[in-house]
Amino acid sequence: MRFFSYWLNSLKGRLALVTSLVLIGFVLLISGVLEHAYRTSLDEAKQRELQLYIYTLLALAEPEGESLVLPPELPEQRFNQPDSGLVGVVLDGGGQIIWRSESALAMPDLQFYPLPQGQQSYMRIALPGDDTNYSSFRQGVAWGLENENPFTFVVLEDAGPLKAQVGQFRSTMWHWLGVGALLLILAQWLVLRWGFAPLNALANALKDMQQGGSDRLEGNFPRELRPLTDNLNLLIENERRQREKTRHTLADLAHSLKTPLAVLKGLSLEGNSKAASKTLVDQVQRMDSIISYQLQRAVTSSPKSILRGIPVAPLLDKILDALEKVYRSKPSDVRSQCSERALFYGDEGDLMELLGNLLDNAYKYGNGEVKVTIENAEGGRKLTISVSDNGSGLDRKKWQEVTQRGVRADQQQPGQGIGLAVVMDIVESYQGCISAMPLPQGGTEITVVL
């Protein structure tokens, strides 16, 4: 029981067990079909042979009144030898034996049913008081000018040699089928070993990575396993980046809070209380801004649901509806194009953060026109997001500046200048790319490929 439990808990064991059972079933089926076909061919050959003996007896028979007589010596010597295994019998219309060959003298009483004229019958029979099985062929004939005298010619032959042939064929067949089955099992084992080699390589790569030999899954894996290995490498890389990001964020937060904390430590409330209160409020607001910034940076997470596709269209509609309410005083002509089948293989929060920041900038810095296009590529493995507006536009130098944290394209607009930086972090976490292109009619088109 433990042996079967071990094999059933293994993919290779399950496949080996199922294929072995199928092979055994196939061998049993093919052996039965081959043996049946061989028996049928032997029976047909024996029937033709016995029919030839009948024709020989018919050629030698001579009428004598209402009976038939055959010569005492027949050309086939086995008819003339007792216990030779070949017996000839002639019946009249009433089923009475009117002639039997010399080989049938020592046999027990023979009883046969007569056949009508032209009818034939081949079968295996066993005679009363005799353990030997016989192949029997009977044929009904009519003798005379008016066919008024019916007779039945019967030929029996010992079926022992036929049975021995079948046994020898069965023995030979099982010998070669057994050899073939063993070779197939060996080939099956080799095929399973070769087919599961990539999985073993994957397991070894994981083990090597756990022991610190590598920081990613390395190997030439087949294309069926590449989505799995690519996603695992992506998870590993994003987990590493997330740890680094958390460590860096904590360090940045501590460093950023040093200055306002130092100011608060040196604050004196004994002098100008109004100025002190204003300083206190300013520093608290600054600390709140710093904490909000660092928290937003920290929660830009790595993808967690990369194996499950998230529909993009509902999220886009939700974001556009919210922005319409936020910028109600600045209405915009929004044109969106997104297939209902477009999917994003990543974290839903990342997608909302990315789309929200890009569209918020388009509303904020555009002059009333916003266009967004989202589509899948490469069989759904890539997602392309394009957002454009008709604002003042960004050249290459300005684009490099605004992607830095805390830098805003328009200082007159409210904000902390971290929106595009968050977008850059998200794009980097998915190993994607982002680009900005000024439009001839004014404005900027930002394209993201994840």
ROLO-26946 format. One record per residue (C-alpha): z, y, x; residue in one letter. Coordinates in steps of 0.2 Angstrom, whole numbers, plus 5000, padded with zeros to 4 digits. Layout:
N
((Z, Y, X), 'A')
...
// end
This chain:
450
((5000, 5000, 5000), 'M')
((5004, 5012, 5014), 'R')
((4987, 5008, 5022), 'F')
((4978, 5013, 5006), 'F')
((4989, 5028, 5004), 'S')
((4984, 5034, 5022), 'Y')
((4966, 5032, 5019), 'W')
((4966, 5040, 5001), 'L')
((4974, 5055, 5009), 'N')
((4960, 5057, 5021), 'S')
((4942, 5064, 5017), 'L')
((4935, 5052, 5029), 'K')
((4945, 5038, 5022), 'G')
((4940, 5042, 5004), 'R')
((4921, 5043, 5009), 'L')
((4923, 5027, 5019), 'A')
((4931, 5018, 5005), 'L')
((4919, 5023, 4991), 'V')
((4904, 5020, 5002), 'T')
((4911, 5003, 5007), 'S')
((4913, 4998, 4988), 'L')
((4896, 5004, 4984), 'V')
((4889, 4994, 4999), 'L')
((4898, 4978, 4993), 'I')
((4892, 4981, 4975), 'G')
((4874, 4984, 4981), 'F')
((4875, 4968, 4992), 'V')
((4882, 4958, 4977), 'L')
((4868, 4965, 4966), 'L')
((4854, 4962, 4978), 'I')
((4860, 4944, 4982), 'S')
((4860, 4940, 4964), 'G')
((4843, 4947, 4961), 'V')
((4836, 4938, 4977), 'L')
((4843, 4921, 4972), 'E')
((4837, 4923, 4954), 'H')
((4820, 4927, 4960), 'A')
((4820, 4912, 4972), 'Y')
((4826, 4900, 4959), 'R')
((4812, 4907, 4947), 'T')
((4799, 4904, 4960), 'S')
((4805, 4887, 4964), 'L')
((4806, 4882, 4945), 'D')
((4788, 4889, 4943), 'E')
((4782, 4879, 4958), 'A')
((4791, 4863, 4952), 'K')
((4784, 4865, 4934), 'Q')
((4766, 4866, 4941), 'R')
((4769, 4851, 4952), 'E')
((4776, 4840, 4938), 'L')
((4762, 4846, 4927), 'Q')
((4750, 4839, 4940), 'L')
((4759, 4822, 4939), 'Y')
((4756, 4823, 4920), 'I')
((4738, 4826, 4922), 'Y')
((4737, 4811, 4934), 'T')
((4745, 4800, 4921), 'L')
((4733, 4806, 4908), 'L')
((4719, 4802, 4919), 'A')
((4725, 4784, 4921), 'L')
((4730, 4780, 4903), 'A')
((4719, 4769, 4893), 'E')
((4720, 4766, 4874), 'P')
((4725, 4749, 4867), 'E')
((4725, 4749, 4849), 'G')
((4738, 4763, 4843), 'E')
((4746, 4763, 4860), 'S')
((4742, 4767, 4878), 'L')
((4743, 4757, 4894), 'V')
((4743, 4762, 4912), 'L')
((4739, 4752, 4928), 'P')
((4754, 4743, 4936), 'P')
((4750, 4752, 4953), 'E')
((4749, 4771, 4952), 'L')
((4742, 4782, 4965), 'P')
((4758, 4791, 4967), 'E')
((4769, 4778, 4976), 'Q')
((4785, 4786, 4971), 'R')
((4781, 4780, 4953), 'F')
((4781, 4762, 4960), 'N')
((4797, 4763, 4970), 'Q')
((4814, 4760, 4961), 'P')
((4826, 4775, 4963), 'D')
((4813, 4786, 4971), 'S')
((4818, 4801, 4961), 'G')
((4801, 4802, 4952), 'L')
((4800, 4795, 4935), 'V')
((4786, 4794, 4922), 'G')
((4788, 4790, 4904), 'V')
((4776, 4789, 4889), 'V')
((4782, 4791, 4871), 'L')
((4773, 4787, 4854), 'D')
((4774, 4798, 4839), 'G')
((4790, 4791, 4834), 'G')
((4799, 4795, 4850), 'G')
((4799, 4777, 4856), 'Q')
((4795, 4773, 4874), 'I')
((4779, 4763, 4876), 'I')
((4778, 4765, 4895), 'W')
((4789, 4769, 4909), 'R')
((4786, 4769, 4928), 'S')
((4793, 4756, 4940), 'E')
((4804, 4769, 4947), 'S')
((4813, 4770, 4930), 'A')
((4818, 4752, 4928), 'L')
((4835, 4754, 4935), 'A')
((4839, 4770, 4926), 'M')
((4849, 4770, 4910), 'P')
((4841, 4771, 4893), 'D')
((4830, 4786, 4892), 'L')
((4830, 4796, 4876), 'Q')
((4817, 4810, 4873), 'F')
((4811, 4820, 4858), 'Y')
((4792, 4819, 4856), 'P')
((4782, 4836, 4856), 'L')
((4768, 4841, 4845), 'P')
((4750, 4841, 4852), 'Q')
((4747, 4855, 4865), 'G')
((4766, 4859, 4867), 'Q')
((4774, 4859, 4884), 'Q')
((4793, 4860, 4889), 'S')
((4801, 4862, 4906), 'Y')
((4820, 4861, 4908), 'M')
((4834, 4854, 4919), 'R')
((4842, 4839, 4911), 'I')
((4856, 4826, 4915), 'A')
((4854, 4808, 4908), 'L')
((4869, 4799, 4900), 'P')
((4878, 4788, 4912), 'G')
((4869, 4797, 4927), 'D')
((4877, 4811, 4938), 'D')
((4860, 4816, 4944), 'T')
((4852, 4832, 4938), 'N')
((4833, 4831, 4934), 'Y')
((4819, 4843, 4933), 'S')
((4810, 4838, 4917), 'S')
((4792, 4842, 4911), 'F')
((4785, 4836, 4894), 'R')
((4768, 4838, 4886), 'Q')
((4762, 4833, 4869), 'G')
((4744, 4825, 4867), 'V')
((4734, 4817, 4854), 'A')
((4723, 4802, 4857), 'W')
((4707, 4796, 4848), 'G')
((4692, 4804, 4840), 'L')
((4702, 4812, 4826), 'E')
((4717, 4815, 4837), 'N')
((4727, 4804, 4826), 'E')
((4738, 4796, 4839), 'N')
((4751, 4808, 4846), 'P')
((4759, 4804, 4862), 'F')
((4772, 4813, 4873), 'T')
((4770, 4812, 4892), 'F')
((4787, 4815, 4902), 'V')
((4789, 4817, 4921), 'V')
((4807, 4818, 4928), 'L')
((4811, 4822, 4946), 'E')
((4827, 4822, 4955), 'D')
((4833, 4841, 4956), 'A')
((4844, 4837, 4971), 'G')
((4831, 4843, 4984), 'P')
((4828, 4859, 4974), 'L')
((4847, 4862, 4973), 'K')
((4848, 4860, 4992), 'A')
((4834, 4872, 4994), 'Q')
((4843, 4885, 4984), 'V')
((4859, 4882, 4994), 'G')
((4850, 4884, 5010), 'Q')
((4842, 4900, 5004), 'F')
((4859, 4906, 4998), 'R')
((4867, 4902, 5015), 'S')
((4853, 4910, 5025), 'T')
((4853, 4925, 5013), 'M')
((4872, 4928, 5014), 'W')
((4871, 4926, 5033), 'H')
((4858, 4940, 5035), 'W')
((4866, 4951, 5021), 'L')
((4883, 4950, 5030), 'G')
((4875, 4955, 5047), 'V')
((4866, 4969, 5038), 'G')
((4882, 4974, 5029), 'A')
((4891, 4975, 5045), 'L')
((4878, 4985, 5054), 'L')
((4878, 4997, 5039), 'L')
((4897, 4999, 5040), 'I')
((4895, 5002, 5058), 'L')
((4882, 5015, 5055), 'A')
((4892, 5022, 5041), 'Q')
((4907, 5024, 5052), 'W')
((4896, 5033, 5066), 'L')
((4888, 5044, 5053), 'V')
((4905, 5049, 5046), 'L')
((4912, 5052, 5063), 'R')
((4897, 5063, 5067), 'W')
((4897, 5072, 5050), 'G')
((4916, 5076, 5051), 'F')
((4915, 5081, 5070), 'A')
((4914, 5100, 5065), 'P')
((4930, 5098, 5054), 'L')
((4938, 5090, 5069), 'N')
((4932, 5104, 5080), 'A')
((4938, 5117, 5067), 'L')
((4955, 5109, 5067), 'A')
((4956, 5109, 5086), 'N')
((4951, 5127, 5087), 'A')
((4965, 5131, 5075), 'L')
((4977, 5121, 5085), 'K')
((4971, 5130, 5101), 'D')
((4973, 5147, 5093), 'M')
((4991, 5142, 5087), 'Q')
((4995, 5138, 5105), 'Q')
((4989, 5154, 5111), 'G')
((4973, 5148, 5119), 'G')
((4962, 5160, 5109), 'S')
((4964, 5174, 5097), 'D')
((4950, 5168, 5085), 'R')
((4941, 5153, 5080), 'L')
((4928, 5149, 5093), 'E')
((4914, 5136, 5091), 'G')
((4896, 5132, 5086), 'N')
((4900, 5127, 5068), 'F')
((4887, 5122, 5055), 'P')
((4881, 5135, 5042), 'R')
((4892, 5126, 5028), 'E')
((4907, 5130, 5038), 'L')
((4902, 5147, 5044), 'R')
((4908, 5157, 5028), 'P')
((4925, 5148, 5030), 'L')
((4927, 5152, 5049), 'T')
((4920, 5169, 5047), 'D')
((4933, 5173, 5033), 'N')
((4947, 5165, 5043), 'L')
((4942, 5176, 5059), 'N')
((4941, 5191, 5047), 'L')
((4959, 5187, 5041), 'L')
((4966, 5184, 5058), 'I')
((4958, 5200, 5065), 'E')
((4964, 5210, 5050), 'N')
((4981, 5203, 5051), 'E')
((4982, 5208, 5070), 'R')
((4975, 5226, 5066), 'R')
((4988, 5227, 5052), 'Q')
((5002, 5223, 5063), 'R')
((4995, 5236, 5076), 'E')
((4993, 5249, 5062), 'K')
((5011, 5246, 5056), 'T')
((5018, 5248, 5073), 'R')
((5007, 5263, 5077), 'H')
((5012, 5271, 5060), 'T')
((5030, 5269, 5063), 'L')
((5028, 5277, 5080), 'A')
((5018, 5291, 5073), 'D')
((5030, 5294, 5059), 'L')
((5045, 5295, 5071), 'A')
((5036, 5306, 5083), 'H')
((5030, 5318, 5069), 'S')
((5047, 5319, 5062), 'L')
((5055, 5325, 5078), 'K')
((5049, 5343, 5076), 'T')
((5055, 5347, 5059), 'P')
((5072, 5337, 5062), 'L')
((5074, 5348, 5077), 'A')
((5071, 5364, 5067), 'V')
((5084, 5358, 5054), 'L')
((5097, 5354, 5067), 'K')
((5096, 5371, 5074), 'G')
((5096, 5379, 5057), 'L')
((5110, 5391, 5054), 'S')
((5115, 5395, 5036), 'L')
((5128, 5409, 5041), 'E')
((5116, 5423, 5044), 'G')
((5101, 5426, 5033), 'N')
((5103, 5413, 5020), 'S')
((5087, 5418, 5011), 'K')
((5076, 5415, 5027), 'A')
((5086, 5399, 5031), 'A')
((5083, 5393, 5013), 'S')
((5064, 5396, 5015), 'K')
((5064, 5387, 5032), 'T')
((5074, 5373, 5025), 'L')
((5061, 5371, 5010), 'V')
((5046, 5373, 5022), 'D')
((5053, 5359, 5034), 'Q')
((5057, 5348, 5019), 'V')
((5039, 5350, 5012), 'Q')
((5032, 5347, 5029), 'R')
((5042, 5331, 5031), 'M')
((5037, 5325, 5014), 'D')
((5019, 5329, 5019), 'S')
((5021, 5319, 5035), 'I')
((5029, 5304, 5026), 'I')
((5016, 5304, 5012), 'S')
((5002, 5304, 5025), 'Y')
((5010, 5290, 5036), 'Q')
((5013, 5280, 5020), 'L')
((4995, 5282, 5014), 'Q')
((4989, 5277, 5032), 'R')
((5001, 5262, 5032), 'A')
((4996, 5255, 5014), 'V')
((4977, 5255, 5019), 'T')
((4978, 5236, 5020), 'S')
((4967, 5222, 5026), 'S')
((4957, 5212, 5014), 'P')
((4967, 5198, 5005), 'K')
((4955, 5191, 4992), 'S')
((4939, 5189, 5002), 'I')
((4935, 5173, 4994), 'L')
((4935, 5180, 4977), 'R')
((4922, 5192, 4971), 'G')
((4928, 5208, 4962), 'I')
((4916, 5216, 4949), 'P')
((4912, 5233, 4956), 'V')
((4905, 5242, 4940), 'A')
((4922, 5242, 4930), 'P')
((4931, 5250, 4944), 'L')
((4917, 5263, 4947), 'L')
((4918, 5268, 4928), 'D')
((4937, 5269, 4929), 'K')
((4936, 5281, 4944), 'I')
((4923, 5292, 4937), 'L')
((4932, 5293, 4921), 'D')
((4948, 5299, 4930), 'A')
((4938, 5311, 4941), 'L')
((4930, 5319, 4926), 'E')
((4947, 5323, 4919), 'K')
((4954, 5330, 4936), 'V')
((4938, 5341, 4938), 'Y')
((4937, 5346, 4920), 'R')
((4936, 5364, 4925), 'S')
((4921, 5360, 4937), 'K')
((4909, 5349, 4927), 'P')
((4896, 5339, 4937), 'S')
((4880, 5330, 4933), 'D')
((4885, 5312, 4938), 'V')
((4871, 5299, 4940), 'R')
((4878, 5281, 4944), 'S')
((4868, 5266, 4947), 'Q')
((4878, 5250, 4949), 'C')
((4873, 5232, 4944), 'S')
((4884, 5223, 4932), 'E')
((4883, 5208, 4944), 'R')
((4888, 5218, 4960), 'A')
((4903, 5210, 4968), 'L')
((4915, 5216, 4982), 'F')
((4923, 5202, 4992), 'Y')
((4939, 5210, 4997), 'G')
((4955, 5219, 4991), 'D')
((4953, 5228, 4974), 'E')
((4965, 5242, 4981), 'G')
((4954, 5245, 4996), 'D')
((4938, 5247, 4985), 'L')
((4947, 5259, 4974), 'M')
((4954, 5269, 4989), 'E')
((4936, 5270, 4997), 'L')
((4927, 5274, 4981), 'L')
((4940, 5287, 4975), 'G')
((4940, 5296, 4992), 'N')
((4921, 5297, 4993), 'L')
((4918, 5302, 4975), 'L')
((4933, 5315, 4976), 'D')
((4925, 5323, 4990), 'N')
((4908, 5323, 4981), 'A')
((4916, 5332, 4966), 'Y')
((4926, 5344, 4977), 'K')
((4913, 5350, 4989), 'Y')
((4897, 5347, 4978), 'G')
((4889, 5360, 4967), 'N')
((4888, 5351, 4951), 'G')
((4878, 5336, 4956), 'E')
((4884, 5319, 4961), 'V')
((4874, 5303, 4963), 'K')
((4882, 5285, 4967), 'V')
((4872, 5269, 4970), 'T')
((4880, 5252, 4973), 'I')
((4871, 5236, 4976), 'E')
((4873, 5219, 4984), 'N')
((4863, 5212, 4998), 'A')
((4861, 5196, 5008), 'E')
((4865, 5185, 4993), 'G')
((4881, 5195, 4989), 'G')
((4888, 5194, 5006), 'R')
((4886, 5213, 5009), 'K')
((4890, 5228, 4998), 'L')
((4881, 5244, 5000), 'T')
((4889, 5260, 4993), 'I')
((4879, 5277, 4993), 'S')
((4887, 5293, 4987), 'V')
((4878, 5310, 4988), 'S')
((4881, 5328, 4982), 'D')
((4872, 5344, 4983), 'N')
((4885, 5354, 4992), 'G')
((4884, 5364, 5009), 'S')
((4881, 5348, 5018), 'G')
((4888, 5341, 5035), 'L')
((4878, 5340, 5051), 'D')
((4882, 5327, 5065), 'R')
((4895, 5337, 5074), 'K')
((4904, 5342, 5058), 'K')
((4904, 5324, 5052), 'W')
((4913, 5318, 5068), 'Q')
((4926, 5331, 5065), 'E')
((4930, 5328, 5047), 'V')
((4932, 5309, 5050), 'T')
((4947, 5314, 5061), 'Q')
((4964, 5314, 5053), 'R')
((4970, 5331, 5046), 'G')
((4953, 5339, 5048), 'V')
((4945, 5346, 5032), 'R')
((4927, 5352, 5030), 'A')
((4933, 5367, 5019), 'D')
((4950, 5374, 5023), 'Q')
((4950, 5384, 5007), 'Q')
((4951, 5367, 4997), 'Q')
((4968, 5359, 4995), 'P')
((4971, 5343, 5004), 'G')
((4978, 5335, 5019), 'Q')
((4961, 5330, 5027), 'G')
((4965, 5311, 5028), 'I')
((4953, 5305, 5014), 'G')
((4938, 5301, 5026), 'L')
((4950, 5295, 5039), 'A')
((4956, 5282, 5026), 'V')
((4939, 5277, 5022), 'V')
((4935, 5275, 5040), 'M')
((4950, 5263, 5042), 'D')
((4945, 5253, 5027), 'I')
((4927, 5252, 5033), 'V')
((4933, 5246, 5051), 'E')
((4945, 5233, 5043), 'S')
((4930, 5225, 5035), 'Y')
((4919, 5226, 5050), 'Q')
((4907, 5237, 5041), 'G')
((4898, 5253, 5045), 'C')
((4897, 5271, 5038), 'I')
((4885, 5285, 5041), 'S')
((4881, 5302, 5034), 'A')
((4864, 5310, 5032), 'M')
((4861, 5328, 5027), 'P')
((4849, 5330, 5013), 'L')
((4834, 5342, 5013), 'P')
((4838, 5350, 4997), 'Q')
((4856, 5352, 5003), 'G')
((4871, 5341, 5002), 'G')
((4876, 5325, 5011), 'T')
((4873, 5307, 5007), 'E')
((4887, 5295, 5014), 'I')
((4882, 5277, 5015), 'T')
((4894, 5263, 5018), 'V')
((4890, 5245, 5021), 'V')
((4904, 5232, 5020), 'L')
// end
